[in-house]
Structures are given as structure tokens and as C-alpha cells.
């Protein structure tokens, strides 16, 4: 659950940083890139934990939780942005 929550927040934050009003036509492309970033970054961290860091271990379940969190973050981003009282 922690991995899902962390990567959910990472992808919502990335979407918030990337999206502008002019990019309505590229939503699918941006969503795919954000999810791919989350998957690759999460995989890279798990590889580092397995091979480099002491007292840490890489885990496939953590990797899948990272990917799920990144995907959920992209899916809920439109709802989150409607709740925030910001002008964009």
C-alpha cells in the first residue's frame, strides 16, 4: 500500500507539472509517458535495492505496486485537479 501511495503521488505531481491548458490534445501521450516513467523508475529502484544497497532487497511485488500506483495516479489526476482551488 505504501508503494502504491508513493507512486500515485509521484504521477499526480508529474501530471500537475506537465499539463497546461494547451496540451489537451496530447493527454494520452502525456499519461503514457508518466506511467512509463513511474514503471521504469520503480523498476530501477528495485534493481538498485537488490544489487547495490546493503540491508535492502528488490521485490517483484514492490515493482508491481509501483506500476499500479503510477497508473492509478494518472487515472485520478482529472478528479484531483478539479478538487484543487487553482487557476490553470
Backbone as XML, in Angstrom:
<?xml version="1.0"?>
<chain id="A" units="angstrom">
  <residue number="1" name="UNK">
    <atom name="N" x="0.824" y="-1.199" z="0.000"/>
    <atom name="CA" x="0.000" y="0.000" z="0.000"/>
    <atom name="C" x="0.866" y="1.260" z="0.000"/>
  </residue>
  <residue number="2" name="UNK">
    <atom name="N" x="1.998" y="1.184" z="0.686"/>
    <atom name="CA" x="2.884" y="2.347" z="0.739"/>
    <atom name="C" x="3.438" y="2.652" z="-0.649"/>
  </residue>
  <residue number="3" name="UNK">
    <atom name="N" x="3.864" y="1.610" z="-1.355"/>
    <atom name="CA" x="4.406" y="1.814" z="-2.702"/>
    <atom name="C" x="3.340" y="2.378" z="-3.636"/>
  </residue>
  <residue number="4" name="UNK">
    <atom name="N" x="2.131" y="1.873" z="-3.541"/>
    <atom name="CA" x="1.049" y="2.390" z="-4.377"/>
    <atom name="C" x="0.820" y="3.865" z="-4.070"/>
  </residue>
  <residue number="5" name="UNK">
    <atom name="N" x="0.763" y="4.222" z="-2.798"/>
    <atom name="CA" x="0.539" y="5.614" z="-2.418"/>
    <atom name="C" x="1.648" y="6.545" z="-2.868"/>
  </residue>
  <residue number="6" name="UNK">
    <atom name="N" x="2.888" y="6.105" z="-2.732"/>
    <atom name="CA" x="4.018" y="6.954" z="-3.127"/>
    <atom name="C" x="4.011" y="7.191" z="-4.632"/>
  </residue>
  <residue number="7" name="UNK">
    <atom name="N" x="3.854" y="6.140" z="-5.415"/>
    <atom name="CA" x="3.892" y="6.303" z="-6.864"/>
    <atom name="C" x="2.629" y="6.951" z="-7.402"/>
  </residue>
  <residue number="8" name="UNK">
    <atom name="N" x="1.521" y="6.834" z="-6.703"/>
    <atom name="CA" x="0.324" y="7.583" z="-7.050"/>
    <atom name="C" x="0.614" y="9.080" z="-6.935"/>
  </residue>
  <residue number="9" name="UNK">
    <atom name="N" x="1.233" y="9.469" z="-5.826"/>
    <atom name="CA" x="1.554" y="10.887" z="-5.630"/>
    <atom name="C" x="2.596" y="11.373" z="-6.639"/>
  </residue>
  <residue number="10" name="UNK">
    <atom name="N" x="3.550" y="10.527" z="-6.970"/>
    <atom name="CA" x="4.560" y="10.907" z="-7.966"/>
    <atom name="C" x="3.895" y="11.178" z="-9.310"/>
  </residue>
  <residue number="11" name="UNK">
    <atom name="N" x="2.997" y="10.305" z="-9.744"/>
    <atom name="CA" x="2.393" y="10.514" z="-11.058"/>
    <atom name="C" x="1.407" y="11.676" z="-11.058"/>
  </residue>
  <residue number="12" name="UNK">
    <atom name="N" x="0.677" y="11.893" z="-9.971"/>
    <atom name="CA" x="-0.205" y="13.066" z="-9.911"/>
    <atom name="C" x="0.637" y="14.340" z="-9.964"/>
  </residue>
  <residue number="13" name="UNK">
    <atom name="N" x="1.739" y="14.351" z="-9.244"/>
    <atom name="CA" x="2.625" y="15.518" z="-9.249"/>
    <atom name="C" x="3.231" y="15.753" z="-10.623"/>
  </residue>
  <residue number="14" name="UNK">
    <atom name="N" x="3.666" y="14.688" z="-11.283"/>
    <atom name="CA" x="4.203" y="14.832" z="-12.635"/>
    <atom name="C" x="3.143" y="15.349" z="-13.599"/>
  </residue>
  <residue number="15" name="UNK">
    <atom name="N" x="1.939" y="14.821" z="-13.523"/>
    <atom name="CA" x="0.859" y="15.313" z="-14.382"/>
    <atom name="C" x="0.590" y="16.786" z="-14.113"/>
  </residue>
  <residue number="16" name="UNK">
    <atom name="N" x="0.564" y="17.155" z="-12.858"/>
    <atom name="CA" x="0.330" y="18.547" z="-12.494"/>
    <atom name="C" x="1.420" y="19.452" z="-13.059"/>
  </residue>
  <residue number="17" name="UNK">
    <atom name="N" x="2.661" y="18.976" z="-13.044"/>
    <atom name="CA" x="3.777" y="19.773" z="-13.551"/>
    <atom name="C" x="3.786" y="19.856" z="-15.074"/>
  </residue>
  <residue number="18" name="UNK">
    <atom name="N" x="3.309" y="18.834" z="-15.759"/>
    <atom name="CA" x="3.414" y="18.772" z="-17.216"/>
    <atom name="C" x="2.220" y="19.399" z="-17.917"/>
  </residue>
  <residue number="19" name="UNK">
    <atom name="N" x="1.027" y="19.148" z="-17.405"/>
    <atom name="CA" x="-0.171" y="19.601" z="-18.099"/>
    <atom name="C" x="-0.298" y="21.114" z="-18.108"/>
  </residue>
  <residue number="20" name="UNK">
    <atom name="N" x="-0.718" y="21.630" z="-19.242"/>
    <atom name="CA" x="-1.162" y="23.023" z="-19.352"/>
    <atom name="C" x="-2.466" y="22.994" z="-20.145"/>
  </residue>
  <residue number="21" name="UNK">
    <atom name="N" x="-3.121" y="24.096" z="-20.227"/>
    <atom name="CA" x="-4.390" y="24.131" z="-20.958"/>
    <atom name="C" x="-4.218" y="23.843" z="-22.443"/>
  </residue>
  <residue number="22" name="UNK">
    <atom name="N" x="-3.064" y="24.170" z="-22.998"/>
    <atom name="CA" x="-2.830" y="23.968" z="-24.419"/>
    <atom name="C" x="-2.561" y="22.510" z="-24.764"/>
  </residue>
  <residue number="23" name="UNK">
    <atom name="N" x="-2.315" y="21.669" z="-23.788"/>
    <atom name="CA" x="-1.934" y="20.287" z="-24.059"/>
    <atom name="C" x="-3.110" y="19.323" z="-23.985"/>
  </residue>
  <residue number="24" name="UNK">
    <atom name="N" x="-4.296" y="19.794" z="-24.209"/>
    <atom name="CA" x="-5.471" y="18.919" z="-24.169"/>
    <atom name="C" x="-5.399" y="17.839" z="-25.251"/>
  </residue>
  <residue number="25" name="UNK">
    <atom name="N" x="-4.765" y="18.139" z="-26.382"/>
    <atom name="CA" x="-4.685" y="17.174" z="-27.478"/>
    <atom name="C" x="-3.694" y="16.050" z="-27.180"/>
  </residue>
  <residue number="26" name="UNK">
    <atom name="N" x="-2.749" y="16.273" z="-26.284"/>
    <atom name="CA" x="-1.695" y="15.304" z="-26.009"/>
    <atom name="C" x="-1.906" y="14.555" z="-24.698"/>
  </residue>
  <residue number="27" name="UNK">
    <atom name="N" x="-3.121" y="14.504" z="-24.190"/>
    <atom name="CA" x="-3.360" y="13.878" z="-22.889"/>
    <atom name="C" x="-2.944" y="12.418" z="-22.857"/>
  </residue>
  <residue number="28" name="UNK">
    <atom name="N" x="-3.286" y="11.670" z="-23.864"/>
    <atom name="CA" x="-2.943" y="10.250" z="-23.887"/>
    <atom name="C" x="-1.434" y="10.058" z="-23.905"/>
  </residue>
  <residue number="29" name="UNK">
    <atom name="N" x="-0.754" y="10.841" z="-24.707"/>
    <atom name="CA" x="0.702" y="10.749" z="-24.798"/>
    <atom name="C" x="1.358" y="11.082" z="-23.459"/>
  </residue>
  <residue number="30" name="UNK">
    <atom name="N" x="0.889" y="12.131" z="-22.814"/>
    <atom name="CA" x="1.444" y="12.527" z="-21.519"/>
    <atom name="C" x="1.152" y="11.460" z="-20.470"/>
  </residue>
  <residue number="31" name="UNK">
    <atom name="N" x="-0.070" y="10.926" z="-20.459"/>
    <atom name="CA" x="-0.427" y="9.881" z="-19.497"/>
    <atom name="C" x="0.458" y="8.659" z="-19.661"/>
  </residue>
  <residue number="32" name="UNK">
    <atom name="N" x="0.683" y="8.247" z="-20.900"/>
    <atom name="CA" x="1.531" y="7.082" z="-21.159"/>
    <atom name="C" x="2.957" y="7.355" z="-20.697"/>
  </residue>
  <residue number="33" name="UNK">
    <atom name="N" x="3.473" y="8.542" z="-20.986"/>
    <atom name="CA" x="4.834" y="8.877" z="-20.567"/>
    <atom name="C" x="4.976" y="8.909" z="-19.047"/>
  </residue>
  <residue number="34" name="UNK">
    <atom name="N" x="3.987" y="9.435" z="-18.355"/>
    <atom name="CA" x="4.038" y="9.491" z="-16.897"/>
    <atom name="C" x="3.999" y="8.083" z="-16.307"/>
  </residue>
  <residue number="35" name="UNK">
    <atom name="N" x="3.139" y="7.220" z="-16.830"/>
    <atom name="CA" x="3.080" y="5.842" z="-16.337"/>
    <atom name="C" x="4.385" y="5.115" z="-16.634"/>
  </residue>
  <residue number="36" name="UNK">
    <atom name="N" x="4.922" y="5.292" z="-17.840"/>
    <atom name="CA" x="6.195" y="4.645" z="-18.184"/>
    <atom name="C" x="7.329" y="5.136" z="-17.288"/>
  </residue>
  <residue number="37" name="UNK">
    <atom name="N" x="7.331" y="6.436" z="-16.980"/>
    <atom name="CA" x="8.337" y="6.953" z="-16.059"/>
    <atom name="C" x="8.223" y="6.275" z="-14.703"/>
  </residue>
  <residue number="38" name="UNK">
    <atom name="N" x="7.006" y="6.161" z="-14.195"/>
    <atom name="CA" x="6.806" y="5.506" z="-12.900"/>
    <atom name="C" x="7.235" y="4.056" z="-12.916"/>
  </residue>
  <residue number="39" name="UNK">
    <atom name="N" x="6.926" y="3.346" z="-14.000"/>
    <atom name="CA" x="7.291" y="1.930" z="-14.100"/>
    <atom name="C" x="8.809" y="1.780" z="-14.174"/>
  </residue>
  <residue number="40" name="UNK">
    <atom name="N" x="9.445" y="2.562" z="-15.042"/>
    <atom name="CA" x="10.896" y="2.436" z="-15.192"/>
    <atom name="C" x="11.644" y="2.900" z="-13.942"/>
  </residue>
  <residue number="41" name="UNK">
    <atom name="N" x="11.187" y="3.988" z="-13.352"/>
    <atom name="CA" x="11.844" y="4.481" z="-12.133"/>
    <atom name="C" x="11.673" y="3.480" z="-10.993"/>
  </residue>
  <residue number="42" name="UNK">
    <atom name="N" x="10.469" y="2.945" z="-10.847"/>
    <atom name="CA" x="10.224" y="1.945" z="-9.809"/>
    <atom name="C" x="11.047" y="0.692" z="-10.030"/>
  </residue>
  <residue number="43" name="UNK">
    <atom name="N" x="11.149" y="0.253" z="-11.287"/>
    <atom name="CA" x="11.977" y="-0.907" z="-11.604"/>
    <atom name="C" x="13.443" y="-0.657" z="-11.332"/>
  </residue>
  <residue number="44" name="UNK">
    <atom name="N" x="13.906" y="0.530" z="-11.681"/>
    <atom name="CA" x="15.304" y="0.893" z="-11.432"/>
    <atom name="C" x="15.604" y="0.901" z="-9.939"/>
  </residue>
  <residue number="45" name="UNK">
    <atom name="N" x="14.697" y="1.436" z="-9.141"/>
    <atom name="CA" x="14.901" y="1.456" z="-7.692"/>
    <atom name="C" x="14.938" y="0.038" z="-7.115"/>
  </residue>
  <residue number="46" name="UNK">
    <atom name="N" x="14.080" y="-0.831" z="-7.625"/>
    <atom name="CA" x="14.086" y="-2.220" z="-7.140"/>
    <atom name="C" x="15.374" y="-2.941" z="-7.533"/>
  </residue>
  <residue number="47" name="UNK">
    <atom name="N" x="15.887" y="-2.678" z="-8.720"/>
    <atom name="CA" x="17.167" y="-3.265" z="-9.138"/>
    <atom name="C" x="18.289" y="-2.753" z="-8.253"/>
  </residue>
  <residue number="48" name="UNK">
    <atom name="N" x="18.297" y="-1.447" z="-7.986"/>
    <atom name="CA" x="19.327" y="-0.889" z="-7.096"/>
    <atom name="C" x="19.244" y="-1.497" z="-5.710"/>
  </residue>
  <residue number="49" name="UNK">
    <atom name="N" x="18.051" y="-1.671" z="-5.195"/>
    <atom name="CA" x="17.901" y="-2.262" z="-3.865"/>
    <atom name="C" x="18.402" y="-3.693" z="-3.837"/>
  </residue>
  <residue number="50" name="UNK">
    <atom name="N" x="18.204" y="-4.406" z="-4.914"/>
    <atom name="CA" x="18.616" y="-5.814" z="-4.958"/>
    <atom name="C" x="20.132" y="-5.966" z="-5.088"/>
  </residue>
  <residue number="51" name="UNK">
    <atom name="N" x="20.750" y="-5.134" z="-5.925"/>
    <atom name="CA" x="22.161" y="-5.339" z="-6.245"/>
    <atom name="C" x="23.129" y="-4.376" z="-5.563"/>
  </residue>
  <residue number="52" name="UNK">
    <atom name="N" x="22.696" y="-3.199" z="-5.188"/>
    <atom name="CA" x="23.624" y="-2.176" z="-4.696"/>
    <atom name="C" x="23.512" y="-1.932" z="-3.194"/>
  </residue>
  <residue number="53" name="UNK">
    <atom name="N" x="22.309" y="-1.640" z="-2.718"/>
    <atom name="CA" x="22.136" y="-1.201" z="-1.339"/>
    <atom name="C" x="22.264" y="-2.363" z="-0.356"/>
  </residue>
  <residue number="54" name="UNK">
    <atom name="N" x="22.895" y="-2.074" z="0.756"/>
    <atom name="CA" x="23.042" y="-3.063" z="1.820"/>
    <atom name="C" x="21.785" y="-3.027" z="2.685"/>
  </residue>
  <residue number="55" name="UNK">
    <atom name="N" x="21.365" y="-4.175" z="3.162"/>
    <atom name="CA" x="20.172" y="-4.314" z="4.006"/>
    <atom name="C" x="18.886" y="-3.926" z="3.293"/>
  </residue>
  <residue number="56" name="UNK">
    <atom name="N" x="18.876" y="-4.005" z="1.979"/>
    <atom name="CA" x="17.670" y="-3.760" z="1.190"/>
    <atom name="C" x="17.531" y="-4.909" z="0.208"/>
  </residue>
  <residue number="57" name="UNK">
    <atom name="N" x="16.316" y="-5.191" z="-0.201"/>
    <atom name="CA" x="16.127" y="-6.256" z="-1.180"/>
    <atom name="C" x="15.091" y="-5.811" z="-2.203"/>
  </residue>
  <residue number="58" name="UNK">
    <atom name="N" x="15.362" y="-6.122" z="-3.454"/>
    <atom name="CA" x="14.407" y="-5.841" z="-4.506"/>
    <atom name="C" x="13.282" y="-6.860" z="-4.461"/>
  </residue>
  <residue number="59" name="UNK">
    <atom name="N" x="12.103" y="-6.442" z="-4.853"/>
    <atom name="CA" x="10.943" y="-7.300" z="-4.716"/>
    <atom name="C" x="10.014" y="-7.075" z="-5.907"/>
  </residue>
  <residue number="60" name="UNK">
    <atom name="N" x="9.558" y="-8.166" z="-6.537"/>
    <atom name="CA" x="8.633" y="-8.049" z="-7.661"/>
    <atom name="C" x="7.304" y="-7.449" z="-7.231"/>
  </residue>
  <residue number="61" name="UNK">
    <atom name="N" x="6.858" y="-7.769" z="-6.038"/>
    <atom name="CA" x="5.589" y="-7.217" z="-5.561"/>
    <atom name="C" x="5.674" y="-5.696" z="-5.416"/>
  </residue>
  <residue number="62" name="UNK">
    <atom name="N" x="6.820" y="-5.222" z="-4.952"/>
    <atom name="CA" x="7.017" y="-3.772" z="-4.860"/>
    <atom name="C" x="7.007" y="-3.137" z="-6.246"/>
  </residue>
  <residue number="63" name="UNK">
    <atom name="N" x="7.643" y="-3.797" z="-7.200"/>
    <atom name="CA" x="7.662" y="-3.295" z="-8.569"/>
    <atom name="C" x="6.241" y="-3.175" z="-9.129"/>
  </residue>
  <residue number="64" name="UNK">
    <atom name="N" x="5.436" y="-4.223" z="-8.936"/>
    <atom name="CA" x="4.063" y="-4.188" z="-9.429"/>
    <atom name="C" x="3.233" y="-3.140" z="-8.686"/>
  </residue>
  <residue number="65" name="UNK">
    <atom name="N" x="3.488" y="-2.968" z="-7.397"/>
    <atom name="CA" x="2.783" y="-1.933" z="-6.637"/>
    <atom name="C" x="3.165" y="-0.545" z="-7.142"/>
  </residue>
  <residue number="66" name="UNK">
    <atom name="N" x="4.429" y="-0.342" z="-7.504"/>
    <atom name="CA" x="4.863" y="0.934" z="-8.077"/>
    <atom name="C" x="4.119" y="1.216" z="-9.380"/>
  </residue>
  <residue number="67" name="UNK">
    <atom name="N" x="4.026" y="0.215" z="-10.236"/>
    <atom name="CA" x="3.351" y="0.378" z="-11.522"/>
    <atom name="C" x="1.858" y="0.649" z="-11.328"/>
  </residue>
  <residue number="68" name="UNK">
    <atom name="N" x="1.240" y="-0.040" z="-10.397"/>
    <atom name="CA" x="-0.185" y="0.170" z="-10.116"/>
    <atom name="C" x="-0.414" y="1.574" z="-9.578"/>
  </residue>
  <residue number="69" name="UNK">
    <atom name="N" x="0.445" y="2.022" z="-8.679"/>
    <atom name="CA" x="0.312" y="3.372" z="-8.133"/>
    <atom name="C" x="0.465" y="4.446" z="-9.193"/>
  </residue>
  <residue number="70" name="UNK">
    <atom name="N" x="1.429" y="4.270" z="-10.100"/>
    <atom name="CA" x="1.616" y="5.244" z="-11.181"/>
    <atom name="C" x="0.395" y="5.279" z="-12.092"/>
  </residue>
  <residue number="71" name="UNK">
    <atom name="N" x="-0.164" y="4.129" z="-12.377"/>
    <atom name="CA" x="-1.344" y="4.064" z="-13.238"/>
    <atom name="C" x="-2.560" y="4.693" z="-12.570"/>
  </residue>
  <residue number="72" name="UNK">
    <atom name="N" x="-2.782" y="4.387" z="-11.309"/>
    <atom name="CA" x="-3.915" y="4.971" z="-10.586"/>
    <atom name="C" x="-3.766" y="6.487" z="-10.489"/>
  </residue>
  <residue number="73" name="UNK">
    <atom name="N" x="-2.549" y="6.965" z="-10.288"/>
    <atom name="CA" x="-2.313" y="8.402" z="-10.214"/>
    <atom name="C" x="-2.715" y="9.130" z="-11.482"/>
  </residue>
  <residue number="74" name="UNK">
    <atom name="N" x="-2.394" y="8.544" z="-12.631"/>
    <atom name="CA" x="-2.781" y="9.142" z="-13.914"/>
    <atom name="C" x="-4.292" y="9.097" z="-14.097"/>
  </residue>
  <residue number="75" name="UNK">
    <atom name="N" x="-4.896" y="8.020" z="-13.632"/>
    <atom name="CA" x="-6.345" y="7.880" z="-13.784"/>
    <atom name="C" x="-7.095" y="8.889" z="-12.913"/>
  </residue>
  <residue number="76" name="UNK">
    <atom name="N" x="-6.631" y="9.111" z="-11.693"/>
    <atom name="CA" x="-7.367" y="10.013" z="-10.800"/>
    <atom name="C" x="-6.946" y="11.472" z="-10.927"/>
  </residue>
  <residue number="77" name="UNK">
    <atom name="N" x="-5.922" y="11.758" z="-11.724"/>
    <atom name="CA" x="-5.466" y="13.146" z="-11.871"/>
    <atom name="C" x="-6.593" y="14.107" z="-12.264"/>
  </residue>
  <residue number="78" name="UNK">
    <atom name="N" x="-7.435" y="13.791" z="-13.245"/>
    <atom name="CA" x="-8.510" y="14.742" z="-13.586"/>
    <atom name="C" x="-9.442" y="15.058" z="-12.416"/>
  </residue>
  <residue number="79" name="UNK">
    <atom name="N" x="-9.672" y="14.090" z="-11.550"/>
    <atom name="CA" x="-10.531" y="14.321" z="-10.389"/>
    <atom name="C" x="-9.821" y="15.167" z="-9.332"/>
  </residue>
  <residue number="80" name="UNK">
    <atom name="N" x="-8.536" y="14.925" z="-9.169"/>
    <atom name="CA" x="-7.749" y="15.684" z="-8.189"/>
    <atom name="C" x="-7.659" y="17.143" z="-8.602"/>
  </residue>
  <residue number="81" name="UNK">
    <atom name="N" x="-7.423" y="17.398" z="-9.869"/>
    <atom name="CA" x="-7.259" y="18.777" z="-10.334"/>
    <atom name="C" x="-8.569" y="19.557" z="-10.197"/>
  </residue>
  <residue number="82" name="UNK">
    <atom name="N" x="-9.711" y="18.873" z="-10.300"/>
    <atom name="CA" x="-10.991" y="19.554" z="-10.111"/>
    <atom name="C" x="-11.229" y="19.925" z="-8.647"/>
  </residue>
  <residue number="83" name="UNK">
    <atom name="N" x="-10.635" y="19.159" z="-7.735"/>
    <atom name="CA" x="-10.808" y="19.448" z="-6.309"/>
    <atom name="C" x="-9.914" y="20.575" z="-5.810"/>
  </residue>
  <residue number="84" name="UNK">
    <atom name="N" x="-8.799" y="20.803" z="-6.493"/>
    <atom name="CA" x="-7.860" y="21.837" z="-6.059"/>
    <atom name="C" x="-8.341" y="23.213" z="-6.517"/>
  </residue>
  <residue number="85" name="UNK">
    <atom name="N" x="-8.320" y="24.177" z="-5.630"/>
    <atom name="CA" x="-8.792" y="25.519" z="-5.996"/>
    <atom name="C" x="-7.696" y="26.342" z="-6.679"/>
  </residue>
  <residue number="86" name="UNK">
    <atom name="N" x="-7.209" y="25.853" z="-7.816"/>
    <atom name="CA" x="-6.148" y="26.544" z="-8.537"/>
    <atom name="C" x="-6.632" y="26.975" z="-9.891"/>
  </residue>
  <residue number="87" name="UNK">
    <atom name="N" x="-6.124" y="28.101" z="-10.363"/>
    <atom name="CA" x="-6.413" y="28.547" z="-11.721"/>
    <atom name="C" x="-5.258" y="28.090" z="-12.603"/>
  </residue>
  <residue number="88" name="UNK">
    <atom name="N" x="-5.586" y="27.362" z="-13.653"/>
    <atom name="CA" x="-4.553" y="26.868" z="-14.569"/>
    <atom name="C" x="-4.858" y="27.349" z="-15.946"/>
  </residue>
</chain>
